Amino acid sequence: MEKTLKQRTAGSLKWNIVDRIGSQILYAVTGIILARELSQEAFGLVGAILVFQAFALLFVDSGFSYALIQRKRSTDLGYSTVFWFNLLIATALYAILWLCAPLIADCFGGDQRLIPLSRVMFLSFIINATAIVQTNRLAKQMNFKPIALTNIVGLAAGAVVGITMAFKNYGPWAIVWQTITINAVKSVCLWGYCRWIPLLKFSWEELRTYFKVGVGMMGTSFLNVLFQNIYSFLVGNRVGIVPLGYYSQSDKWSKMGVTAVSQILTSSFLPTLSEVQDDPERFRRVVSKMNRFTGYLLFPAILFLMAAATPIFHTLFGEKWDPSIILFQLLLFRGIFTVLNTLYNNYMLALGKSQYIFRLEVLRDVVAAIGLVITLPYMASTLPTDPVYGLQIMLWGQVVASLIAFVATIITTAKVTGISILSFLRDLAPYIVSSLIIAALISVIPQLISPIVTADWIVLLIQIVVSLSLYVGINALFPSKIQRDILNQLKHRH
C-alpha cells in the first residue's frame, strides 16, 4: 500500500511539474511578447479589472473544491450539486458585475474604457465555473495528466489570440480575449476528456455536508484574495494607472514562480495527505518528506530569481520595465512565506482543521492591514530616479508582516499536527543555507564579468549554469535523498 501511494504521489508530482513548466513557458513567452508590444497603461487597465475578477472567481468556487478533494469519498450527487451551485453563483455574479461596470470605472479615475473591458473579461469566470468539478474529479483520482495537457492546450490557444491582437494594436483587448480563450479551450477539453455529465439534481443536504471544510476554506481564500488584490486597487486608485502597470508586471512575473510552487504542492500533496490522515506515524513521515521537497524546490528557485532579476528583465523586456525590478524582488521575498503557508495549510486541511487555517488567515490579514496602514501615506512617494519609491516602502511593510504571520503559522501547525517546530525548521535548513550561499555568489557575477561580458542574456546564462551546477553538486556532496528521488523519478525509476 505504501509503495502504491508513493507511486501515485510521484506520478502526481511529475505531471504537476510538467503542467507548471509547460504552462510557465507558454505564459512567459506570451507575456514577454505582450510586455514588449503593449503599453504600461494597457497592463494597468487590465490590472484594475483583475482586482474584481479575483473575487468573482473565489465566490464561484465557494471553497467546495477543497472539500471535494479532502473527502475520502464523494458521490455523483455531491459532484453534481457542487457543479450546479458553482454555475448558479457564477451567473448571478456576472449579472451584478455587468451592472456595476460604471462604478468600477469610477474607482480608477472614471476611465470609461474599463466598462466594456470588464464586461467581456468577466465572462471568463462563468466559463471557468463549468470546468471546476471536472478538474476536481481528476485531482481526486490523482490523475493530473489530462489537467496538465488541457492547461497547456488552453494557454497555447490563448497565446495565439493574445499575440495576434497585440500585433494588430488592440491594446488591452488582447489580454482580455486571451483570458477568455484560455478558459474556453480548457473547459471544452476537460468536458471532452472526462465525459462526465452532471445529474439533473441538486441536494441542499449534500451541499451542507461540504460546508465545514468548504466554508472554512472559502473564508480563508476570501481574506487571502482580498489582501492579494487590495494592493492593486490602492495603487491604481491612489497612485495611477501607469504605476499600476509597473506593479502589475512585477506582481505577474513574481507570481509565476510563487504560484507554480504553491499549486504543485496543493494539487499533489493534499490527496496524499488525505490518504494517511488516520495514521499519525505515516502522516509524520509524509509531512517530513514534503517539507524537504518544498525546501529543495522553493529556496533555490526564489533566491535565484531575486539575485538575477536585473539580467532577467533586461533580457526579456529591455529597459522598458526597469522600475518593476525592485518590486519583483520584494514580491518574491514575500512569496517565500506564501508558499510555506500554503504547505502548512495543507497539513491542517488534511486533518480537517480548516478552522485553524481561517484563524491564521485572519491574523495574517490583520498584520498585513497594519503594515498597509503604516505605509499608506508614503505609497505615492517618488524620487527623480525612482517612480516606484513609495511602492517599495509599501512592500517592505508587507514583507515584515508576512514574517510575523509565518511565525504564528508554524507554531499553530506544530500544535495541530503534533510535529515540533524544530523538526519543520530542520527539514528546511539545508536548502535555505545552500541557496543563500549560491544566491550571494551569483549576484556578484555581473560585476565580476562586466569588463568582458556586457550582453544581459550571456550574464543570465552564466548565472543559470553556475547556480544549477553548484546546487546539484552541493546536494550530491552532502547526500540529499530528495534530490536522488527526483532524479530517479525523472529517469522513470522507482
Secondary structure, 3 states (H helix, E strand, C coil): CHHHHHHHHHHHHHHHHHHHHHHHHHHHHHHHHHHHHCCHHHHHHHHHHHHHHHHHHHHHHCCHHHHHHHCCCCCHHHHHHHHHHHHHHHHHHHHHHHHHHHHHHHHCCCCCCHHHHHHHHCHHHHHHHCCHHHHHHHHHCCCCHHHHHHHHHHHHHHHHHHHHHHHCCCCCHHHHHHHHHHHHHHHHHHHHHHCCCCCCCCCHHHHHCCHHHHHHHHHHHHHHHHHHHHHHHHHHHHHCHHHHHHHHHHHHHHHHHHHHHHHHHHHHHHHHHHHCCCCHHHHHHHHHHHHHHHHHHHHHHHHHHHHCHHHHHHHHHCCCCCCHHHHHHHHHHHHHHHHHHHHHHHHHHHCCCHHHHHHHHHHHHHHHHHHHHHHHHHCCCCECCECCHHHHHHHHHHHHHHHHHHHHHHHHHHHHHCCCHHHHHHHHHHHHHHHHHHHHHHHCHHHHHCCCCCCHHHHHHHHHHHHHHHHHHHHHHCCCHHHHHHHHHHCCCC
